[in-house]
Amino acid sequence: MAKPGVLLLNLGSPASTSVPDVREYLKEFLLDERVIDAPTPIRNLIVRGFILPFRPKKSAEAYASIWLPEGSPLIVTSKRQRELASAGRDFPIALAMRYGEPSISKVIGELIAQGVEQLFVVPLYPHYAMSSYETVVVRVMEEINAQKPGMSVTLMQPFYKDDDYLDAMTASIKPDLDTDYDHVLFSYHGIPERHLVKSDPSHAHCLSRPDCCETCHPAHNTCYRHQCFTTTHLVAERLGIPKDKYSVSFQSRLGRDPWLKPYTDFRLRDMPGEGIKKLLVLCPAFITDCLETLEEISVEGKETFIEAGGESFKQIPCLNDHPAFINFLNGRIDQYIADCESKSAE
């Protein structure tokens, strides 16, 4: 059998909390045409003229508030995920980030140098979005085509409704549901509404009707909003959360264009006035805790909720290196190896 390898992928982090490092990271991230999908001259103007002169200092302070002695929480936890998945295996499992280090280009080069001929690409994004899943897959394929054309590549699809993933989500959330709570908020990373339309192959379903996410359509294969709703309902059903005790919102918007609604910060502000005083928040779009969960939700979000009259607030941790998630990851890797062996024996 040709030598296999596995490549785990996530978003990335700045090299440090210094303003120059944060600026460099934001530049690479925001100049991605699948993140800010404006024509190149306009994207350059927005990023270089309006964002990079001001945002890096504020972002650097936010990163500094969550930074670990070992470095970025996302990188530190991602390395643990890789180590746990690698245990006892005789083929390489590598980790790369879409932005920053370890870079996709460098890591693919290292895998090729180790003799890997067939690669299992694992984007650690449960849901499809052009600004997360799609961009990392495109970048990986660009590098493979440049460095080793013809390499056999198997891509793990978005796993938002995979039973084993849902089992892992259930196992990680369940202990917190034993506490006294009024409501569970599923807060997903937001995207501009226009991204849904661009990802809809028919360009005629997403956001064209109020019930588009509930009406069966091929567009759901690449519809982030539908997939977020699906994960939410399946997880809530497994955990027995009553329908009137959970809801969905979207966080981390950038710019003035309409993004997916409702907005998390608005909901956190309004919930105490609706009688929701004890709140649990989880962020299923993120496999690994990062700036958007540890600072935006657990710090800024909690402050907004408490100042509005809330009494208790907890962000349930992401899957991180929870044993149930590592079991899910190992199961997908084992299946890939079994498929490779089966094809080799034919």
JOWOCOR-V349282 format. One record per residue. N is the residue number from 0. PHI is phi in whole degrees, -180 to 180 (* if undefined). NEAR is the number of other ideal C-beta (glycine too) atoms within 12 Angstrom. Layout:
n:N phi:PHI near:NEAR
n:N phi:PHI near:NEAR
This chain:
n:0 phi:* near:19
n:1 phi:-59 near:18
n:2 phi:-66 near:23
n:3 phi:-92 near:35
n:4 phi:-152 near:40
n:5 phi:-128 near:41
n:6 phi:-124 near:48
n:7 phi:-88 near:44
n:8 phi:-134 near:42
n:9 phi:-141 near:39
n:10 phi:-71 near:39
n:11 phi:122 near:36
n:12 phi:-149 near:43
n:13 phi:-63 near:36
n:14 phi:-67 near:26
n:15 phi:-156 near:21
n:16 phi:-93 near:29
n:17 phi:-69 near:19
n:18 phi:-59 near:25
n:19 phi:-60 near:17
n:20 phi:-68 near:27
n:21 phi:-67 near:36
n:22 phi:-62 near:30
n:23 phi:-63 near:25
n:24 phi:-65 near:37
n:25 phi:-63 near:37
n:26 phi:-63 near:28
n:27 phi:-63 near:28
n:28 phi:-66 near:35
n:29 phi:-79 near:33
n:30 phi:-83 near:28
n:31 phi:-66 near:28
n:32 phi:-67 near:23
n:33 phi:-95 near:28
n:34 phi:-97 near:34
n:35 phi:-107 near:32
n:36 phi:-92 near:29
n:37 phi:-93 near:21
n:38 phi:-54 near:11
n:39 phi:-51 near:15
n:40 phi:-61 near:12
n:41 phi:-70 near:17
n:42 phi:-61 near:24
n:43 phi:-61 near:19
n:44 phi:-64 near:18
n:45 phi:-61 near:27
n:46 phi:-74 near:30
n:47 phi:-78 near:22
n:48 phi:-92 near:15
n:49 phi:-119 near:18
n:50 phi:-102 near:27
n:51 phi:-65 near:27
n:52 phi:-69 near:17
n:53 phi:-124 near:17
n:54 phi:-69 near:27
n:55 phi:-56 near:28
n:56 phi:-65 near:20
n:57 phi:-65 near:22
n:58 phi:-65 near:33
n:59 phi:-62 near:29
n:60 phi:-66 near:19
n:61 phi:-66 near:28
n:62 phi:-61 near:37
n:63 phi:-61 near:23
n:64 phi:-72 near:19
n:65 phi:-118 near:31
n:66 phi:-62 near:28
n:67 phi:-95 near:21
n:68 phi:-55 near:7
n:69 phi:-84 near:14
n:70 phi:130 near:22
n:71 phi:-62 near:36
n:72 phi:-57 near:33
n:73 phi:-64 near:39
n:74 phi:-69 near:36
n:75 phi:-60 near:26
n:76 phi:-70 near:36
n:77 phi:-62 near:42
n:78 phi:-66 near:30
n:79 phi:-65 near:28
n:80 phi:-58 near:38
n:81 phi:-63 near:34
n:82 phi:-63 near:20
n:83 phi:-67 near:27
n:84 phi:-73 near:35
n:85 phi:-83 near:23
n:86 phi:-55 near:16
n:87 phi:78 near:12
n:88 phi:-101 near:22
n:89 phi:-108 near:13
n:90 phi:-136 near:29
n:91 phi:-76 near:29
n:92 phi:-119 near:39
n:93 phi:-112 near:38
n:94 phi:-130 near:40
n:95 phi:-141 near:40
n:96 phi:-117 near:39
n:97 phi:-63 near:41
n:98 phi:-128 near:37
n:99 phi:82 near:31
n:100 phi:-114 near:26
n:101 phi:-71 near:29
n:102 phi:-76 near:25
n:103 phi:-61 near:39
n:104 phi:-59 near:23
n:105 phi:-65 near:20
n:106 phi:-68 near:35
n:107 phi:-63 near:34
n:108 phi:-59 near:21
n:109 phi:-67 near:25
n:110 phi:-65 near:37
n:111 phi:-64 near:27
n:112 phi:-64 near:16
n:113 phi:-85 near:22
n:114 phi:90 near:17
n:115 phi:-67 near:31
n:116 phi:-115 near:23
n:117 phi:-136 near:31
n:118 phi:-122 near:43
n:119 phi:-99 near:39
n:120 phi:-95 near:40
n:121 phi:-122 near:41
n:122 phi:-70 near:37
n:123 phi:-85 near:42
n:124 phi:-128 near:40
n:125 phi:-67 near:41
n:126 phi:-119 near:45
n:127 phi:-84 near:40
n:128 phi:-149 near:40
n:129 phi:-65 near:30
n:130 phi:-89 near:38
n:131 phi:-134 near:41
n:132 phi:-60 near:41
n:133 phi:-65 near:30
n:134 phi:-66 near:35
n:135 phi:-73 near:39
n:136 phi:-67 near:31
n:137 phi:-60 near:24
n:138 phi:-65 near:34
n:139 phi:-62 near:38
n:140 phi:-67 near:25
n:141 phi:-60 near:18
n:142 phi:-70 near:31
n:143 phi:-64 near:33
n:144 phi:-65 near:15
n:145 phi:-81 near:16
n:146 phi:-97 near:23
n:147 phi:-150 near:25
n:148 phi:-57 near:13
n:149 phi:93 near:13
n:150 phi:-58 near:28
n:151 phi:-74 near:24
n:152 phi:-125 near:29
n:153 phi:-117 near:26
n:154 phi:-109 near:27
n:155 phi:-76 near:33
n:156 phi:-77 near:23
n:157 phi:-52 near:34
n:158 phi:-114 near:34
n:159 phi:-61 near:35
n:160 phi:-124 near:29
n:161 phi:-66 near:26
n:162 phi:-59 near:16
n:163 phi:-69 near:24
n:164 phi:-65 near:37
n:165 phi:-64 near:30
n:166 phi:-62 near:26
n:167 phi:-65 near:34
n:168 phi:-59 near:39
n:169 phi:-61 near:31
n:170 phi:-64 near:25
n:171 phi:-77 near:33
n:172 phi:-90 near:39
n:173 phi:-51 near:23
n:174 phi:-57 near:16
n:175 phi:-76 near:25
n:176 phi:-78 near:27
n:177 phi:-78 near:11
n:178 phi:-85 near:17
n:179 phi:-79 near:14
n:180 phi:-144 near:29
n:181 phi:-97 near:27
n:182 phi:-160 near:37
n:183 phi:-117 near:38
n:184 phi:-105 near:44
n:185 phi:-91 near:41
n:186 phi:-102 near:45
n:187 phi:-104 near:43
n:188 phi:-62 near:41
n:189 phi:-81 near:36
n:190 phi:-140 near:44
n:191 phi:-62 near:32
n:192 phi:-57 near:26
n:193 phi:-64 near:22
n:194 phi:-64 near:37
n:195 phi:-62 near:38
n:196 phi:-66 near:26
n:197 phi:-65 near:25
n:198 phi:-83 near:37
n:199 phi:-80 near:29
n:200 phi:-63 near:18
n:201 phi:-87 near:20
n:202 phi:53 near:17
n:203 phi:-143 near:14
n:204 phi:-116 near:27
n:205 phi:-60 near:35
n:206 phi:66 near:31
n:207 phi:-87 near:19
n:208 phi:-153 near:13
n:209 phi:-60 near:9
n:210 phi:-104 near:15
n:211 phi:-60 near:24
n:212 phi:-75 near:29
n:213 phi:-96 near:16
n:214 phi:-97 near:17
n:215 phi:-55 near:14
n:216 phi:-162 near:23
n:217 phi:-58 near:17
n:218 phi:-61 near:29
n:219 phi:-64 near:30
n:220 phi:-63 near:24
n:221 phi:-127 near:31
n:222 phi:-99 near:40
n:223 phi:-60 near:45
n:224 phi:-62 near:40
n:225 phi:-59 near:37
n:226 phi:-68 near:39
n:227 phi:-64 near:40
n:228 phi:-62 near:30
n:229 phi:-63 near:33
n:230 phi:-56 near:38
n:231 phi:-58 near:38
n:232 phi:-66 near:25
n:233 phi:-69 near:27
n:234 phi:-67 near:37
n:235 phi:-61 near:31
n:236 phi:-65 near:18
n:237 phi:-64 near:23
n:238 phi:-89 near:30
n:239 phi:72 near:16
n:240 phi:-80 near:28
n:241 phi:-59 near:15
n:242 phi:-61 near:14
n:243 phi:-86 near:13
n:244 phi:-116 near:21
n:245 phi:-145 near:33
n:246 phi:-158 near:34
n:247 phi:-118 near:37
n:248 phi:-146 near:39
n:249 phi:-132 near:40
n:250 phi:-114 near:41
n:251 phi:65 near:35
n:252 phi:-75 near:28
n:253 phi:-137 near:25
n:254 phi:89 near:24
n:255 phi:-102 near:9
n:256 phi:-66 near:17
n:257 phi:-66 near:19
n:258 phi:-110 near:30
n:259 phi:-57 near:37
n:260 phi:-118 near:22
n:261 phi:-76 near:24
n:262 phi:-81 near:26
n:263 phi:-59 near:40
n:264 phi:-64 near:30
n:265 phi:-68 near:23
n:266 phi:-65 near:31
n:267 phi:-64 near:37
n:268 phi:-71 near:25
n:269 phi:-91 near:24
n:270 phi:-59 near:35
n:271 phi:-57 near:24
n:272 phi:-69 near:15
n:273 phi:-95 near:20
n:274 phi:93 near:16
n:275 phi:-90 near:30
n:276 phi:-108 near:20
n:277 phi:-120 near:26
n:278 phi:-122 near:45
n:279 phi:-110 near:39
n:280 phi:-124 near:45
n:281 phi:-130 near:44
n:282 phi:-126 near:46
n:283 phi:-70 near:49
n:284 phi:-71 near:45
n:285 phi:-107 near:40
n:286 phi:-74 near:42
n:287 phi:-123 near:41
n:288 phi:-61 near:37
n:289 phi:-155 near:39
n:290 phi:-54 near:40
n:291 phi:-70 near:38
n:292 phi:-101 near:38
n:293 phi:-75 near:33
n:294 phi:-107 near:31
n:295 phi:-66 near:35
n:296 phi:-93 near:42
n:297 phi:-70 near:34
n:298 phi:-106 near:22
n:299 phi:-65 near:30
n:300 phi:-64 near:38
n:301 phi:-61 near:28
n:302 phi:-61 near:18
n:303 phi:-60 near:28
n:304 phi:-66 near:39
n:305 phi:-68 near:23
n:306 phi:-65 near:16
n:307 phi:-83 near:24
n:308 phi:115 near:21
n:309 phi:-69 near:32
n:310 phi:-106 near:20
n:311 phi:-140 near:22
n:312 phi:-147 near:35
n:313 phi:-143 near:30
n:314 phi:-88 near:36
n:315 phi:-70 near:36
n:316 phi:-57 near:30
n:317 phi:-66 near:37
n:318 phi:-62 near:40
n:319 phi:49 near:32
n:320 phi:-109 near:29
n:321 phi:-56 near:30
n:322 phi:-52 near:19
n:323 phi:-68 near:25
n:324 phi:-73 near:37
n:325 phi:-63 near:30
n:326 phi:-63 near:23
n:327 phi:-60 near:35
n:328 phi:-62 near:42
n:329 phi:-63 near:28
n:330 phi:-63 near:24
n:331 phi:-70 near:32
n:332 phi:-67 near:36
n:333 phi:-60 near:22
n:334 phi:-66 near:21
n:335 phi:-62 near:33
n:336 phi:-64 near:27
n:337 phi:-62 near:17
n:338 phi:-65 near:21
n:339 phi:-63 near:27
n:340 phi:-65 near:17
n:341 phi:-64 near:12
n:342 phi:-66 near:16
n:343 phi:-66 near:16
n:344 phi:-79 near:9
n:345 phi:-68 near:8
